[in-house]
């Protein structure tokens, strides 16, 4: 969104001291909520910013939008605040924003990096976080066409999936057209020009008539022709100011500028001639077009030179704002509402914000409130779903094996995921989201009994409640399955056995990463260890074979066993001993954490299934 000024700011009236930031991992599951729920009551006085006068009615709309945001979303994994906003005051570097229509609304910011102040109250440690904006009469920012925009007219592009790499994954995550609540409305994704990724937008406008108009080739060429002398005079003035007093340099650089300008004018004529029969077609240009595109004989509507075959791959339309709708933006009623949010699928707090917006926010009410008010007359805003909604966890009956192992005093830990329904996150376990924003889930495997957990590019699948520390001597085992045609060379599944000083901070560890071979060939096992205190124990990396673990069967199943007896470490694949390290682990060391990690998945078959995790006292 465009830069804004805030008519309301959050201010902490305490003196803070240097404090260590709270790790995000410690709060990502915590519902911290809002710094304050404001319940804005409306505004009685107008606000003037430059030549724009925001009426009390317009500012009261901003109040309503802020209230609706707070009613629909309770921040999780961070601390939230909401601010009412109007367009920022124009200055030296944003003169062209004067051409933007009168825009106002609200922004919710969830701060991820927190600390405690002197009163032991949580406060933001910096300004980083995720933002959800709802603005009346706004235009997505970041893609202004600087060379042709002016204080009286604004032009921009909206680069989307067609010019990004990795399109399928990005488009799948950000395709809002399949979401029931959003289907009636215009939605799109726009790439971020600086930070990468992109922003989701939903545009609410009367009868879905977009305020953003595409320019034709003829109109765009006319705008360029009008801009050329203005740009020439601006560049000439800069030369004279920079080289003040040095006439020789002034003459040289103006001479060079004259040559460039002549090339621009000449090439513009050639382009107009080439497309003289197609001037009514939409203008398709590069994502960030420049007047300099005219200097080298380039075709501004195609990739390459004017003499090259036409190619519009990666080209995007040029937009301006419907002048009729822009004029009406001065009235009390919004002409359109632009809703925006940036999120990454593998970030729990950002995904939670996204899910809150698409599931809780009442888009229909907002549309009707502004564009069909009779439908909601006398009705207060209500979210579609409570912002504190939590899916009910259904616990199924434990398997016979689970009951038997639980009753055995020699079994320290057992898990076969039998109490979790397939398709659900395993009860009592936690995993990080993968790049598609998915947790590990319980699955049924055709041909294999019981429940299994699918791990596909997920990091750190860990049991939430496990007794600590583990026995001094033990036999730990788990069953592992790789599907048929698992990509040879794909990332292995890592199992880590750790002694942690803090959650996630392993002081000592054994990390065993196993991957399948191909076509019946043996797989590979990488044993990484760190046991440095006291010195003399196993620390480093060793490579071993994983016999019988390949990708040629429907289910390529093995049992992995790790045995610790005093200082000795032994590792087995099924009944095959693949490693025997006599002085590996200090005899008195007590482990207190386990985890499974699949660091990356690049194909559908690159996933693993685990079950029957057991720790037996030895």
Buried (B, 14 or more C-beta within 10 A) or exposed (E): BBEBEEBBEBEEEEEBEEEEEBBBBEBBEBEBBBBEEBEBEEBEEEBEBEEBEBBBEBBBBBBBBBBBBBBBBBBBBBBBBBBBBBBBEBEEEBEBBBBBBBBBBBBBBBBBBBBBBEEEEBBBBEEEBBBBBBBBBBBBBBBBBEBBBBEEBBBBBBBBBBBBEEEEEBBEBBBBEEBEBBEEBBBBBBBEBEEEEBBBBBBBBBEEEBBBBBBBBBBBBBBBBEBBEEBBEEBBEEBEEEBEEEEEEBEEBBEEBEEBBEBBBEBBEBBBEBBEEEBEEBBBBBBBBBBEBBBEBBBBBBBEEBEEEEEEEEBBBBBBBBEEBBEBBBEEEBBBBBBBBBBBBBBBBBBBBBBBBBBBBBBBBBBBBBBEEEEBEEEEBEBBBEBEEEEEEEEBEBBEBBEEBEEEEEBBBBBBBBBBBEEBBBBBBBBBBBBBBBBBBBBEBEEBEBBBBBBBBBBBBBBEEBEEEBBBBBBBBBBBBBBEBBBBEBBBBBBBBBBBEEEBEBBBBBBBBBBBBBEEBBBBBBBBBBBEEEEEBBEEEEEBBBBBBBBBBEBBBBBBBBBBBBBBBBBBBBEBEBBEBEBBBBEEBEBBBBBBBBEEBEEEBBBBBBBBBBBBBB
